[in-house]
């Protein structure tokens, strides 16, 4: 099997379950940005201890993003073919992120103001992932079907990325220097 098909040379791309759309249409823009977010999470995961708490969380998130991409890459006429949790995001997946946010937040004292990213390489990578997830969320607003849980999932995922970054860095640098001058 060759990796190239030449089918996209005309500026279109295939959809999950059939059909083709222009590469610059809302669906490829959205799932392409989710793909980018998944890669950003992978970069953060590469700096983690294998099998550690953060690694386990990030692997689960990366797997969830395949579900989001499948849903976003499905032509509206084929949405009925999607399977909850496999190719369609569920309310339970969104709720699971809220549970993770609460569990991680219970492990440290979160900052109460904006922070300067970069206290550690992994936390900075998680902050980059957070910004890509936010962009994916904005792109998905135009692409997700009515009633889809994709946008709520991405909204919670960006919150979780922020929480994981703050937890991993241990100490956050405030945007304003608190020492008197």
N, C-alpha and C positions, 0 to 999 in steps of 0.2 A: 504494500500500500504506500503510495506517495503522499507526502504531507500537503503538496499543492494540488489543487483541482482546476484552477483557472476559471472557476465559475464566478468568482468575485471580481474578475477583471472588468466587468461592465458596471461596477459600482454598486452591486447588490450583494446581499448576504442571505444565506438560508436560515430559516427559523426552525426552532424545535418543534417537531411534529408536522413540518411541511410549510411550504410557502416561502416567498422571497420578498425582501423589502430593500429600499435604498439604504446604504451603509450609514448615511447621515440622518436617517429618520429617528424618531424618539426612542424606539425600542433598542436598536443597537447602541445608541448613545448611552442609554441607561444601563444595559447589561454590560457594556464595555467599561463603564465607570465602576460598576460593582466588581468586575474582573480586576480592575486596577486596585480597588480597595482590598480585594483578596490577596493580591500580590504584596501590597504594603503590609498586611498582617503577617504574611509569610516572611518578610524581611525582619519584622520584629521577632517573630518566632525563632528565626535563625540564631538570634542572640540569646535565646533562653536555654536553661538547663533542660535537656530531654527528659520527659516524664514528670517535670516539675509542675506546680500548680498553673503557672502562666502558660506553659507549653500546652497543657491539656485543654485549657480554656480556648486558646487560639486555634488549635486543631478543630475543635468543635465549631468555632465561628467560621473558619474557612470552609468546612463542610456545609454549613448552613448557607453560605453564599452561593454554592452550586444550586441550591434549591431556588434562591432568588433569581439567579441568572436564567434558570429553566423557565420560571414563570414569566419573566420579562421578555424572554425570547420566543414566546408562544403567540402565534397569531390569535387574535380574539375569537375567531371561529373554532379554534381548537382548545380553548380553555377548559371545556368540559372533560377533556382527556387527562387533565392534570391530576396528580395524586397528592393528597395532603401530606406534608412533611417530606415528600420525595421530590416533587416538582411544583408544589404550591406551598407558599408560606402560610402558616396557621396562627391563630391567636395564641395558641400554646407556645409557639416558638417566641413570640413577642413577650409573653409572660415569663418565659424562662430567662430572657435577658434581664428583665426587671429583678428576678430572683438573684441572678448573678451580680448585678450592680449592688443590691442590698448586701449580699454576702461579702463582697470585696470591700465595700464601704465600712462594714463592721470591723475590718481588720486594721484600720488606720484612721487617723484624724484627718479628714479631707480639708483642703484649704478653703477659706471662705471668700477668697478674692481671685482675680485673674492671676495666672502664673506665667513665668518665663520658661518656655520649654527648653529641655536640654540638660537636665541634671544627670541623666545617664543616656547611653546610646539607645537602649531598648525603650525607655520612656519617650525619647524624642521620636523614635520610629513609630510608636503607638500614637503620638500626636500627629504625625504625618498621615497615618492610617485614618485617624479621626477626621482630618480635613477632607480626605478622599471620600470617606463614607458620607460626609455632609454633602459633597458634590453629587455623589450617587443618589442621595435622597432627593436633591433638587431635580436631577434629571429624571428620576423615577416618577415624579408627580405627573408628568405628561405621558408617561408610558404605561403605568400600572392601570389595570382594569378597575372599574368601580367595585368597591368592597374588598379590594386586595389588601393584604397585610404587609406588602413590601415596604411602603413608606413608613408605617409605624415601626417595623422591624429595623429599618435603617436609622430611624430617629433614636431608638433605644441603643442600637449598636454604637453610634457615635458617643452617646453618654457612657457606655461601657468602656470604650477605648479611652476616653478621658479619665475615667475612674481607674482603669488598669495602669495608665501612665503615671498617675499621681501615686498609686500604691507602690508601683515598682521603683519610683525614684526615692521614696521614703521621705524626703524633705523637698518641698517646693519652694522655688525662688519667687517671691512676690514681684509684681510688676513695678512696684514703688519701693525704693529703699527706705526701710523703717528707721534707719539710724539718723539722728539729727545732724545737720550740717553746720 
